[in-house]
Amino acid sequence: MANPTASGPLGGNTEDDELTLPRASINKMIKELVPSVRIANEARELVLNCCTEFIHLLSSEANEICNQLHKKTINAEHVLMALDKLGFGDYHAEAEAVLKDCKAVAAKRRRQSTRLENLGIPEEELLRQQQELFAKARQEQAYADQQQWEQLQAAAQQAQASALPTSDDQDDYS
């Protein structure tokens, strides 16, 4: 059990605080569902706790089902079975609709992430083109380095030539 002095708004983070839904999300959902009704803070907190408890209950049941089926990963089917087993079968159709939407969004992301695959250029060709670009960049950099080196050499020779005393300078000292 959590330390009573550490709980509450002034007590800091406890384990229970880490296992709750974001208050802003719950408040937004409440406001969308009942926009014209004022909700007391205690009622909001109660809704938050109920939502959190429901998720814990549902995930625990889904985990149990997963273990009974000798699976290591809880999947959507386990969650749907848990809904039925816990007596929330009325939500089964809505949960499947949400699952379908999630799968559509995931498929869209996968399609977008495989843009290179959709170019129709084999991976070997893309690799070859990349290597050519790297080689060209190295060649251009070497040429730029060579130009810079030659400029430095010319400047050094010019500085050295101007530092040498000329025969006119020697006549001044005689």
C-alpha positions in Angstrom: 0.0 0.0 0.0 1.2 3.5 -0.8 2.5 5.7 2.0 -0.4 8.0 3.0 1.9 11.0 3.5 3.3 10.6 0.0 -0.1 10.4 -1.8 -2.2 13.2 -2.9 -1.5 16.3 -4.9 1.4 17.5 -2.7 3.0 14.2 -1.9 4.9 13.7 -5.2 4.9 10.6 -7.4 3.9 7.3 -6.1 3.5 4.0 -7.9 -0.2 4.7 -8.3 0.4 8.0 -10.0 2.6 6.3 -12.5 -0.1 3.8 -13.4 -2.9 6.3 -14.2 -4.1 7.8 -17.4 -3.2 11.4 -18.2 -5.7 13.7 -16.5 -5.8 16.0 -19.5 -6.9 13.1 -21.8 -9.7 12.1 -19.4 -10.8 15.7 -19.0 -10.9 16.1 -22.8 -13.0 13.0 -23.2 -15.4 14.1 -20.6 -15.8 17.5 -22.1 -16.4 16.0 -25.6 -19.0 13.6 -24.3 -20.9 16.0 -22.0 -19.9 19.5 -23.1 -22.7 21.4 -21.3 -22.4 19.7 -17.9 -20.0 20.9 -15.2 -18.1 18.0 -13.5 -16.7 18.3 -10.0 -13.0 17.6 -9.6 -13.9 14.6 -7.3 -16.1 13.2 -10.0 -13.3 13.6 -12.6 -10.9 11.9 -10.2 -13.4 9.1 -9.7 -13.7 8.6 -13.5 -9.9 8.6 -13.8 -9.7 5.9 -11.2 -12.4 3.8 -12.7 -10.8 4.0 -16.2 -7.5 3.0 -14.7 -9.0 0.1 -12.8 -10.9 -1.1 -15.9 -7.7 -1.1 -17.9 -5.9 -3.0 -15.1 -8.7 -5.5 -14.9 -8.9 -6.0 -18.7 -5.2 -6.3 -19.2 -4.9 -8.8 -16.3 -7.6 -10.9 -17.7 -6.1 -10.7 -21.2 -2.8 -11.8 -19.7 -4.4 -14.7 -18.0 -6.0 -15.8 -21.3 -2.7 -15.4 -23.1 -1.0 -17.6 -20.5 -3.7 -20.3 -20.7 -3.2 -20.4 -24.5 0.6 -20.7 -23.9 1.4 -17.5 -25.7 4.0 -14.9 -24.8 2.4 -11.8 -26.3 -1.0 -10.4 -25.5 -2.7 -9.7 -28.8 -6.1 -8.1 -29.8 -7.9 -11.4 -29.7 -6.9 -12.0 -26.1 -8.3 -8.5 -25.2 -11.5 -9.2 -27.0 -11.9 -12.6 -25.3 -11.2 -10.8 -21.9 -14.0 -8.3 -22.7 -16.4 -11.2 -23.2 -15.2 -13.1 -20.2 -15.6 -10.1 -17.9 -19.1 -9.5 -19.1 -18.4 -6.6 -21.4 -19.4 -8.4 -24.5 -21.5 -5.4 -25.5 -18.3 -3.5 -26.3 -17.0 -6.3 -28.5 -18.2 -4.8 -31.8 -17.0 -1.3 -30.9 -13.6 -2.7 -29.9 -13.3 -4.6 -33.2 -14.1 -1.4 -35.1 -11.4 0.5 -33.2 -9.0 -2.4 -33.9 -9.8 -2.2 -37.6 -9.1 1.5 -37.6 -5.8 0.9 -35.8 -4.8 -1.7 -38.3 -5.6 0.7 -41.2 -3.4 3.4 -39.6 -0.6 1.0 -39.1 -0.9 -0.2 -42.7 -0.8 3.4 -43.9 2.4 4.0 -41.9 4.0 0.9 -43.3 3.2 2.0 -46.9 4.7 5.4 -46.3 7.8 3.9 -44.7 8.5 1.7 -47.8 8.8 4.6 -50.3 12.2 3.3 -51.5 10.7 -0.1 -52.1 8.0 1.5 -54.2 10.5 3.3 -56.5 10.9 0.1 -58.4 14.7 0.3 -58.2 16.4 -2.8 -56.8 18.3 -2.4 -53.5 21.5 -3.4 -55.2 21.1 -0.5 -57.7 20.4 2.0 -55.0 23.5 0.8 -53.1 25.6 1.2 -56.3 24.3 4.7 -56.8 25.0 5.6 -53.2 28.6 4.3 -53.5 29.0 6.4 -56.7 27.8 9.5 -54.9 30.2 8.8 -52.0 33.1 8.3 -54.4 32.2 11.5 -56.3 32.0 13.4 -53.0 35.4 12.1 -51.9 36.9 13.0 -55.2 35.5 16.6 -55.0 36.8 16.9 -51.4 40.2 15.7 -52.4 40.3 18.2 -55.3 39.2 21.0 -52.9 41.9 20.0 -50.4 44.5 20.0 -53.2 43.5 23.5 -54.3 43.7 24.7 -50.7 47.1 23.1 -50.3 48.4 24.7 -53.4 47.1 28.1 -52.3 48.8 27.7 -48.9 52.0 26.7 -50.6 51.9 29.7 -53.0 51.2 32.1 -50.0 54.0 30.6 -48.0 56.4 31.0 -51.0 55.3 34.6 -51.5 55.7 35.3 -47.8 59.2 33.7 -47.8 60.2 35.7 -50.9 59.1 39.0 -49.4 61.0 38.2 -46.2 64.3 37.6 -48.0 66.5 40.7 -48.1 67.1 42.1 -51.6 70.3 43.6 -52.9 68.7 47.1 -52.5 68.1 46.4 -48.8 71.7 45.4 -48.3 72.9 48.7 -49.8 71.0 50.6 -47.2 73.0 49.0 -44.4 76.4 49.7 -45.9 
